[in-house]
Amino acid sequence: MARPSPNPSRSPLAALLGTTSTGWVGALSAASLAVTVAWTVRYRGGFGAADKPRFNWHPVLMVAALVVCAPNAALSVRRWGWRRTASKPAHAYANLAAVATAGAGLYPVFAFHAERDIPDLYSLHSWIGLATLCLMAAQWLLGYAAFYSSGASPALRTAFVPAHASFGVLLLVGVAAAVATGFTEKLGFEGVCSPVVTADCRVGNAAAVLALATVACAVWGLTHRTTASASSAATAALDSALDSAPPASGSPDESSALLPPRLGGGAFAVDPAPAAASSGSSGGAADAA
């Protein structure tokens, strides 16, 4: 069954972001991390500062985890027509890297607070950040249990996909809130934005804006059907080959195994498998999850 073509009448914004959201996310996340490192080294004293050597690792590690790893992990399942055998592990390991790096980024904060007798978890930023990290860890564990555990049935995996995808988008919203409140809190504590707006303030805000733009592009890519990878020439050719080649006798349809699910519609609906896969739909659904 032929796959639907991208909507030729989509808006200019969709045309700009629709086929290149993964590229935008990669570029913006790298720029955000680079500006955060430069801001830390140039204005916050670097990583060997005598007064705050530990704390300065916190913003860098958190941006690496929540702005670089997490959004790119979310989009990895639809990146440039990767085969399912590559995109599925990439999605899992990139999300695991995000959780592990964010966990490491918490240590400098608690260590710094202990040294200065500062109470922990006193701000809105700390509440949002810790809650987002805990939910990310829970999301990863549930995803591993559903999609990698041999005890999960194909029906359970298929049913879990929409909830898993929707909750992933909500987690990115939490990431945006944590980043925005974190940079605002830090710049406010340092007093570099008032009464005089300094270069320190501008660079810190620039890092935050790049981080928020990264998350916005990732959310766009996950919630708009026009971002499907099939809009690229390479994936369109792969789609055509998969649609024209019937599955081997007794095996599940490979089209559901090689291409990532496409999110769209009201509840992140997964594209139905071609009719030719009716005899092997259970196996295809399990692999698609």
C-alpha positions as CSV (number, residue, x, y, z in Angstrom):
1,M,0.0,0.0,0.0
2,A,1.4,3.4,-1.0
3,R,2.3,5.7,1.7
4,P,0.7,9.2,1.7
5,S,2.7,12.0,0.2
6,P,3.5,15.1,2.2
7,N,0.9,17.8,2.0
8,P,2.0,20.2,-0.9
9,S,0.0,23.0,0.5
10,R,1.5,23.1,4.0
11,S,2.5,26.5,5.5
12,P,5.9,28.1,5.0
13,L,6.8,27.3,8.6
14,A,5.9,23.7,8.0
15,A,8.0,23.7,4.8
16,L,10.9,25.2,6.8
17,L,10.8,22.8,9.7
18,G,8.9,19.9,8.3
19,T,11.6,18.1,6.4
20,T,14.6,19.3,8.4
21,S,13.5,19.3,12.1
22,T,16.1,16.7,13.0
23,G,18.8,18.8,11.4
24,W,17.6,21.9,13.2
25,V,17.6,20.1,16.5
26,G,21.1,18.8,16.0
27,A,22.5,22.2,15.0
28,L,20.7,24.2,17.7
29,S,21.5,21.7,20.5
30,A,25.2,21.8,19.5
31,A,25.1,25.6,19.4
32,S,23.4,25.7,22.8
33,L,26.0,23.4,24.4
34,A,28.9,25.4,22.8
35,V,27.5,28.7,24.1
36,T,26.9,27.3,27.5
37,V,30.5,26.1,27.8
38,A,31.8,29.4,26.5
39,W,29.6,31.3,29.0
40,T,30.8,29.1,31.9
41,V,34.5,29.5,31.0
42,R,34.4,33.2,30.1
43,Y,32.0,34.5,32.7
44,R,31.5,31.9,35.5
45,G,35.2,31.1,36.1
46,G,35.4,27.9,34.2
47,F,35.7,24.4,35.7
48,G,38.7,25.0,37.9
49,A,37.5,28.1,39.7
50,A,38.5,28.3,43.3
51,D,35.1,29.5,44.5
52,K,32.7,27.4,42.4
53,P,34.6,24.6,40.7
54,R,31.9,22.0,41.3
55,F,28.8,24.0,40.6
56,N,30.0,25.2,37.2
57,W,29.7,21.6,35.9
58,H,25.9,21.7,36.6
59,P,24.7,23.9,33.7
60,V,27.0,22.2,31.2
61,L,26.0,18.7,32.1
62,M,22.3,19.5,32.2
63,V,22.4,21.2,28.8
64,A,24.3,18.2,27.4
65,A,21.7,15.8,28.9
66,L,18.4,17.7,28.4
67,V,19.1,19.8,25.4
68,V,21.5,17.6,23.4
69,C,20.8,14.0,24.2
70,A,17.0,14.1,25.0
71,P,15.6,16.0,22.0
72,N,17.9,14.1,19.5
73,A,16.9,10.8,21.2
74,A,13.3,11.6,20.8
75,L,13.7,12.2,17.0
76,S,16.1,9.4,16.4
77,V,13.3,7.0,15.6
78,R,12.5,9.0,12.5
79,R,16.0,10.2,11.5
80,W,16.8,10.0,7.8
81,G,15.1,6.7,7.1
82,W,17.3,4.6,9.5
83,R,16.4,1.0,9.6
84,R,14.5,0.0,12.7
85,T,17.4,-2.2,13.8
86,A,19.5,1.0,14.1
87,S,16.9,3.6,15.2
88,K,15.4,1.6,18.0
89,P,18.7,1.0,19.9
90,A,19.8,4.6,19.1
91,H,16.6,5.9,20.7
92,A,17.1,3.7,23.8
93,Y,20.8,4.4,24.4
94,A,20.6,8.2,23.7
95,N,17.8,8.5,26.2
96,L,19.8,6.4,28.7
97,A,22.7,8.8,28.1
98,A,20.4,11.7,28.8
99,V,19.2,10.3,32.1
100,A,22.8,9.3,33.2
101,T,24.3,12.7,32.3
102,A,21.5,14.6,34.0
103,G,22.0,12.4,37.1
104,A,25.7,13.3,37.1
105,G,24.8,16.9,36.7
106,L,22.9,16.8,40.0
107,Y,26.0,16.0,42.1
108,P,27.7,19.4,41.7
109,V,24.6,21.2,43.0
110,F,24.2,19.1,46.1
111,A,27.9,19.1,46.8
112,F,28.1,22.9,46.4
113,H,25.0,23.3,48.7
114,A,26.6,21.0,51.3
115,E,29.8,23.1,51.3
116,R,28.0,26.4,51.7
117,D,25.2,25.2,54.0
118,I,22.6,26.1,51.4
119,P,19.3,24.2,51.6
120,D,18.4,21.8,48.8
121,L,15.4,21.9,46.6
122,Y,14.2,25.3,47.6
123,S,13.4,26.8,44.2
124,L,10.9,26.2,41.4
125,H,13.8,25.4,39.1
126,S,15.0,22.6,41.4
127,W,11.5,21.1,41.7
128,I,10.8,21.2,38.0
129,G,14.3,19.8,37.1
130,L,14.2,17.0,39.6
131,A,10.6,16.0,38.7
132,T,11.5,16.0,35.0
133,L,14.6,13.8,35.6
134,C,12.7,11.3,37.7
135,L,9.9,11.1,35.1
136,M,12.5,10.6,32.3
137,A,14.0,7.7,34.2
138,A,10.6,6.2,34.7
139,Q,9.8,6.6,31.0
140,W,13.0,4.9,30.1
141,L,12.4,2.0,32.4
142,L,8.8,1.5,31.2
143,G,10.0,1.7,27.6
144,Y,12.6,-0.9,28.2
145,A,10.1,-3.2,29.9
146,A,7.6,-2.8,27.1
147,F,9.8,-2.8,24.0
148,Y,12.8,-5.0,25.1
149,S,11.3,-7.4,27.6
150,S,10.5,-10.8,26.2
151,G,7.5,-11.0,28.4
152,A,5.7,-8.0,26.8
153,S,3.1,-9.1,24.3
154,P,2.8,-7.6,20.8
155,A,-0.6,-6.2,21.7
156,L,0.8,-4.5,24.8
157,R,3.7,-3.0,22.9
158,T,1.4,-1.6,20.2
159,A,-1.0,-0.2,22.8
160,F,1.9,1.4,24.7
161,V,3.3,3.3,21.7
162,P,0.9,6.3,21.7
163,A,1.2,6.8,25.5
164,H,5.0,6.5,25.3
165,A,5.3,9.0,22.5
166,S,2.8,11.5,24.1
167,F,4.6,11.4,27.4
168,G,7.9,11.9,25.7
169,V,6.6,15.2,24.3
170,L,5.4,16.3,27.7
171,L,8.9,15.5,29.1
172,L,10.4,17.9,26.5
173,V,8.0,20.6,27.8
174,G,9.4,19.9,31.3
175,V,12.9,20.2,29.9
176,A,12.1,23.6,28.5
177,A,10.7,24.8,31.8
178,A,13.8,23.5,33.7
179,V,16.2,25.2,31.3
180,A,14.3,28.5,31.4
181,T,14.0,28.7,35.2
182,G,17.6,27.5,35.6
183,F,19.3,30.2,33.5
184,T,17.0,32.8,34.9
185,E,17.8,31.8,38.5
186,K,21.5,31.7,37.9
187,L,21.7,35.1,36.1
188,G,19.5,36.6,38.9
189,F,21.8,35.3,41.6
190,E,24.8,36.7,39.9
191,G,23.2,40.1,39.5
192,V,24.5,40.5,36.0
193,C,21.2,41.6,34.3
194,S,20.2,44.4,36.6
195,P,20.6,47.3,37.0
196,V,23.0,47.0,34.1
197,V,22.7,44.4,31.4
198,T,26.2,42.9,31.0
199,A,27.7,40.7,28.4
200,D,27.5,37.9,30.9
201,C,23.7,38.3,31.0
202,R,23.4,38.4,27.2
203,V,25.5,35.3,26.6
204,G,23.7,33.4,29.3
205,N,20.3,34.4,27.8
206,A,21.5,33.4,24.4
207,A,22.4,29.9,25.6
208,A,18.9,29.6,27.1
209,V,17.2,30.8,23.9
210,L,19.1,28.3,21.8
211,A,18.1,25.6,24.3
212,L,14.5,26.5,24.1
213,A,14.6,26.7,20.3
214,T,16.0,23.2,20.3
215,V,13.2,21.8,22.4
216,A,10.6,23.7,20.3
217,C,11.9,22.2,17.0
218,A,11.9,18.7,18.6
219,V,8.3,19.1,19.8
220,W,7.4,20.4,16.3
221,G,9.1,17.4,14.7
222,L,7.2,14.9,17.0
223,T,3.8,16.4,16.7
224,H,3.5,17.4,13.0
225,R,3.0,14.7,10.4
226,T,4.8,16.8,7.8
227,T,8.0,16.0,9.5
228,A,7.9,12.4,8.5
229,S,11.2,11.1,7.1
230,A,9.5,10.0,3.9
231,S,9.6,13.5,2.7
232,S,13.4,13.1,2.1
233,A,14.4,11.6,-1.2
234,A,16.3,8.7,0.4
235,T,13.5,7.6,2.6
236,A,11.0,8.0,-0.2
237,A,13.0,5.6,-2.2
238,L,13.1,3.2,0.7
239,D,9.4,3.5,1.2
240,S,8.8,2.7,-2.5
241,A,11.0,-0.3,-2.4
242,L,9.3,-1.6,0.8
243,D,5.8,-1.0,-0.6
244,S,6.6,-2.8,-3.9
245,A,8.3,-5.8,-2.3
246,P,6.0,-8.4,-0.7
247,P,7.2,-9.9,2.6
248,A,8.7,-13.4,2.5
249,S,6.3,-16.2,3.1
250,G,5.7,-16.8,6.8
251,S,7.6,-13.6,7.9
252,P,6.2,-10.3,9.2
253,D,6.0,-7.4,6.8
254,E,9.4,-5.6,6.9
255,S,7.9,-2.2,6.3
256,S,6.8,-2.0,9.9
257,A,10.2,-3.2,11.1
258,L,12.4,-0.9,9.0
259,L,10.6,2.4,9.3
260,P,9.9,4.4,12.4
261,P,6.3,4.9,13.4
262,R,4.8,8.2,12.1
263,L,3.2,10.4,14.7
264,G,0.2,12.3,13.7
265,G,-3.5,12.7,14.2
266,G,-5.2,13.4,17.5
267,A,-3.3,10.8,19.6
268,F,0.0,10.2,17.9
269,A,-1.5,7.4,15.8
270,V,0.9,5.0,14.3
271,D,0.5,4.3,10.6
272,P,-1.3,1.1,10.0
273,A,0.7,-1.8,8.6
274,P,0.0,-2.6,4.9
275,A,-2.8,-5.1,4.3
276,A,-0.3,-7.6,3.0
277,A,1.0,-8.0,6.5
278,S,-2.2,-9.3,7.9
279,S,-0.8,-12.8,8.4
280,G,2.2,-11.4,10.3
281,S,0.7,-8.3,12.0
282,S,1.6,-9.4,15.5
283,G,5.2,-9.8,14.7
284,G,5.3,-6.5,12.8
285,A,3.6,-4.6,15.6
286,A,6.0,-5.9,18.2
287,D,9.0,-4.8,16.2
288,A,7.5,-1.5,15.3
289,A,7.1,-0.7,19.0
